[in-house]
């Protein structure tokens, strides 16, 4: 079936093909999930939970932990008394304050690990199939399709910006944090290939903090670093306009969007 579709696609002008397929992708990527939320008590409860968190951390600071290998060179013990957003599981030696997951491949393959986490968990509504029976999950209406926006209201649509870190930044803004410090956002992957293509790990994971994070046999999508940079610039502008800040304390990180700071000087 797919081969037949590709053969047809080659014979149809790109503009025509886009016009023909756009309604399908609109339904598949976005509309069907919105329809599923209508009248759904679990979705309504998530919205109520999110509303309670508006401005709850006004005047405070937080750390957003990426999953990069640089975390192995970072003294994470200094974060035990800090407010933290994490995308890891239990490898760092303590529980982060919040957990965020938006990639459906990650949620599908790691649902059991995510369910064991005891902190508040913010999961894309697309992941409801695997997380609906977890009372600790708060669902978010995240979207990876255009338009690219920075949401100041986490009860509505949240653009994913090709990275879970961008969603965490929008949550941090909504929660009221004055200062956000990024660590472990290496912005570099040794595994190369076209952005967003799904690959299967063939051994230990060299791209993340833990070698077993995307270990052998794990399906994951190659990053779109340029798209995430565009999203990060939107975050920088939003925080700056509100008189707040985002800085990058990643050890050896290659992201150049946010002002760089020395991690150890933050304590």
C-alpha positions as CSV (number, residue, x, y, z in Angstrom):
1,X,0.0,0.0,0.0
2,X,2.7,2.5,1.0
3,X,4.7,1.7,-2.2
4,X,1.6,2.5,-4.3
5,X,1.2,5.8,-2.5
6,X,4.8,6.7,-3.0
7,X,4.5,5.9,-6.7
8,X,1.5,8.2,-7.0
9,X,3.3,11.0,-5.1
10,X,6.1,11.0,-7.5
11,X,3.7,11.7,-10.4
12,X,1.8,14.5,-8.7
13,X,3.0,18.1,-8.4
14,X,4.1,18.9,-4.8
15,X,1.6,21.7,-4.4
16,X,-1.3,19.4,-5.5
17,X,-0.1,16.6,-3.3
18,X,0.0,18.9,-0.3
19,X,-3.5,20.2,-1.0
20,X,-4.8,16.7,-1.3
21,X,-3.1,15.3,1.8
22,X,-3.4,18.3,4.1
23,X,-6.9,17.4,5.4
24,X,-5.7,13.9,6.3
25,X,-2.6,15.2,8.2
26,X,-4.7,17.9,10.0
27,X,-7.0,15.1,11.2
28,X,-4.3,12.6,12.1
29,X,-1.9,15.0,13.8
30,X,-4.3,17.4,15.6
31,X,-8.0,17.2,15.1
32,X,-8.7,13.7,16.2
33,X,-7.0,14.4,19.5
34,X,-9.0,17.5,20.0
35,X,-12.2,15.6,19.3
36,X,-11.2,12.9,21.8
37,X,-10.9,15.6,24.5
38,X,-14.5,16.9,24.1
39,X,-16.5,15.8,27.1
40,X,-13.6,13.6,28.3
41,X,-13.6,13.8,32.2
42,X,-9.8,13.0,32.3
43,X,-9.1,15.9,30.0
44,X,-11.3,18.3,32.0
45,X,-9.5,17.2,35.2
46,X,-6.1,17.9,33.6
47,X,-7.2,21.4,32.7
48,X,-8.4,22.0,36.3
49,X,-5.0,20.8,37.6
50,X,-3.1,23.0,35.3
51,X,-5.1,26.1,36.2
52,X,-4.2,25.6,39.9
53,X,-0.5,25.9,38.9
54,X,-0.7,29.3,37.2
55,X,1.9,31.6,38.8
56,X,2.5,29.1,41.7
57,X,6.3,29.7,41.6
58,X,6.2,33.4,40.9
59,X,9.5,35.0,42.0
60,X,11.4,31.7,42.1
61,X,13.9,29.9,40.0
62,X,14.0,26.4,38.5
63,X,16.4,24.1,36.6
64,X,15.3,22.3,33.5
65,X,17.4,19.1,33.0
66,X,17.9,18.0,29.5
67,X,19.0,14.4,28.8
68,X,22.5,15.1,27.4
69,X,25.7,13.2,28.3
70,X,27.0,16.4,29.9
71,X,24.9,15.6,33.0
72,X,27.6,13.1,33.8
73,X,30.0,16.0,34.2
74,X,27.5,18.0,36.3
75,X,27.3,17.9,40.1
76,X,23.6,17.1,40.3
77,X,23.7,16.8,44.1
78,X,23.5,20.6,44.2
79,X,20.0,20.4,42.8
80,X,18.4,18.4,45.7
81,X,16.8,21.5,47.2
82,X,16.0,23.2,43.9
83,X,12.9,23.1,41.8
84,X,13.6,20.9,38.8
85,X,11.9,19.7,35.6
86,X,13.2,16.4,34.4
87,X,12.8,14.2,31.3
88,X,14.8,11.4,32.9
89,X,13.7,8.6,35.1
90,X,15.6,7.5,38.2
91,X,19.2,7.8,37.0
92,X,20.1,11.1,38.6
93,X,19.9,9.9,42.2
94,X,16.9,12.0,43.3
95,X,13.4,12.8,42.0
96,X,12.9,16.0,40.0
97,X,10.0,18.3,41.0
98,X,8.2,17.8,37.7
99,X,8.4,15.3,34.8
100,X,7.6,16.1,31.2
101,X,7.1,13.7,28.2
102,X,5.7,14.5,24.8
103,X,7.2,12.1,22.4
104,X,4.8,9.2,21.8
105,X,7.5,6.7,21.0
106,X,9.1,7.5,24.4
107,X,5.8,7.3,26.2
108,X,4.8,4.0,24.5
109,X,8.1,2.3,25.3
110,X,8.7,3.8,28.8
111,X,5.1,4.0,30.1
112,X,5.8,1.6,33.0
113,X,8.8,3.6,34.1
114,X,6.9,6.9,33.9
115,X,4.0,5.5,35.9
116,X,6.3,4.6,38.7
117,X,7.4,8.3,39.1
118,X,5.7,10.0,42.0
119,X,6.1,13.6,41.1
120,X,3.5,15.5,39.0
121,X,3.8,14.3,35.4
122,X,2.9,16.4,32.3
123,X,2.2,14.1,29.4
124,X,1.0,15.0,25.9
125,X,-2.7,14.1,25.3
126,X,-1.5,12.0,22.4
127,X,0.0,9.6,25.0
128,X,-3.4,9.0,26.8
129,X,-3.5,5.5,25.3
130,X,-0.6,4.5,27.6
131,X,-1.1,6.8,30.5
132,X,-4.9,7.1,31.1
133,X,-4.8,4.7,34.0
134,X,-2.1,6.7,35.9
135,X,-3.6,9.2,38.4
136,X,-0.4,11.2,38.6
137,X,-0.5,12.2,35.0
138,X,-1.7,15.7,33.9
139,X,-2.3,15.8,30.2
140,X,-1.2,18.7,28.0
141,X,-2.5,19.7,24.6
142,X,0.8,19.7,22.8
143,X,1.2,20.0,19.0
144,X,4.2,19.5,16.8
145,X,2.5,21.1,13.7
146,X,2.7,24.8,12.8
147,X,2.2,27.6,13.7
148,X,5.3,27.9,15.9
149,X,4.2,29.8,19.0
150,X,5.3,30.2,22.7
151,X,2.2,29.6,24.8
152,X,1.7,31.6,28.0
153,X,-1.3,29.5,28.9
154,X,-0.7,25.9,29.5
155,X,-4.4,25.0,29.5
156,X,-4.4,25.6,25.7
157,X,-2.3,24.5,22.7
158,X,1.4,24.1,23.5
159,X,3.7,24.0,20.5
160,X,6.4,21.4,20.9
161,X,9.2,23.1,19.0
162,X,10.9,19.7,18.2
163,X,12.0,19.2,21.8
164,X,10.5,18.4,25.2
165,X,12.7,21.1,26.7
166,X,10.7,23.8,24.9
167,X,7.5,22.4,26.4
168,X,9.2,22.6,29.8
169,X,10.1,26.2,29.2
170,X,6.5,27.0,28.5
171,X,5.3,25.3,31.7
172,X,8.0,27.2,33.6
173,X,6.7,30.4,32.2
174,X,3.1,29.5,33.2
175,X,4.2,28.5,36.7
176,X,5.6,32.0,37.1
177,X,9.4,31.3,37.4
178,X,11.5,34.4,37.2
179,X,14.7,32.5,36.3
180,X,15.1,29.3,34.4
181,X,18.5,27.6,34.2
182,X,19.1,24.9,31.6
183,X,21.5,22.0,32.1
184,X,22.1,18.9,30.1
185,X,20.9,20.6,26.9
186,X,23.9,19.5,24.9
187,X,22.3,20.3,21.5
188,X,24.5,17.7,19.8
189,X,23.9,14.1,18.8
190,X,26.5,11.7,17.5
191,X,23.9,9.7,15.7
192,X,23.3,11.5,12.4
193,X,20.5,11.4,9.8
194,X,17.4,13.2,8.5
195,X,15.5,15.1,11.2
196,X,12.5,13.2,12.7
197,X,13.3,9.9,11.0
198,X,12.6,7.0,13.4
199,X,15.7,4.8,14.0
200,X,16.3,1.8,16.2
201,X,19.2,1.8,18.7
202,X,21.8,-0.9,18.1
203,X,23.6,-0.7,21.4
204,X,24.4,1.7,24.3
205,X,23.0,5.2,23.8
206,X,25.8,7.7,23.3
207,X,23.4,10.7,23.0
208,X,21.9,10.8,26.5
209,X,22.9,10.9,30.1
210,X,22.3,7.2,30.6
211,X,23.7,4.6,28.1
212,X,20.5,2.6,28.6
213,X,18.1,5.6,28.0
214,X,17.6,4.7,24.4
215,X,19.3,1.3,24.7
216,X,19.4,-1.5,22.2
217,X,16.2,-2.1,20.3
218,X,14.7,1.3,21.4
219,X,12.8,3.2,18.7
220,X,13.5,7.0,18.7
221,X,13.4,9.9,16.3
222,X,16.4,11.8,15.2
223,X,16.4,15.4,16.4
224,X,15.7,18.6,14.4
225,X,18.2,20.9,16.0
226,X,17.4,23.9,13.7
227,X,13.7,23.7,14.5
228,X,14.4,23.6,18.2
229,X,16.7,26.6,17.9
230,X,13.9,28.6,16.3
231,X,11.6,27.6,19.1
232,X,14.2,28.5,21.8
233,X,14.4,32.0,20.3
234,X,10.7,32.4,20.9
235,X,11.1,31.3,24.5
236,X,14.0,33.8,25.0
237,X,11.9,36.6,23.6
238,X,8.9,35.7,25.7
239,X,10.8,35.6,29.0
240,X,12.8,38.8,28.1
241,X,9.5,40.7,27.3
242,X,8.2,39.6,30.7
243,X,11.3,40.8,32.6
244,X,12.3,37.2,33.3
245,X,15.4,35.2,32.2
246,X,16.5,31.9,30.7
247,X,20.2,31.0,31.0
248,X,22.2,28.0,29.8
249,X,24.5,26.3,32.3
250,X,25.1,23.1,30.3
251,X,28.6,21.9,30.6
252,X,30.1,22.1,27.1
253,X,26.7,22.6,25.5
254,X,26.6,23.7,21.8
255,X,23.3,25.7,22.1
256,X,24.0,29.4,21.4
257,X,20.5,30.9,21.9
258,X,20.6,31.6,25.6
259,X,23.2,33.4,27.6
260,X,25.8,31.1,29.0
261,X,26.6,30.8,32.7
262,X,28.9,28.7,34.8
263,X,26.8,26.0,36.6
264,X,28.8,26.2,39.8
265,X,28.3,29.9,40.2
266,X,24.5,29.4,40.4
267,X,24.8,28.2,44.0
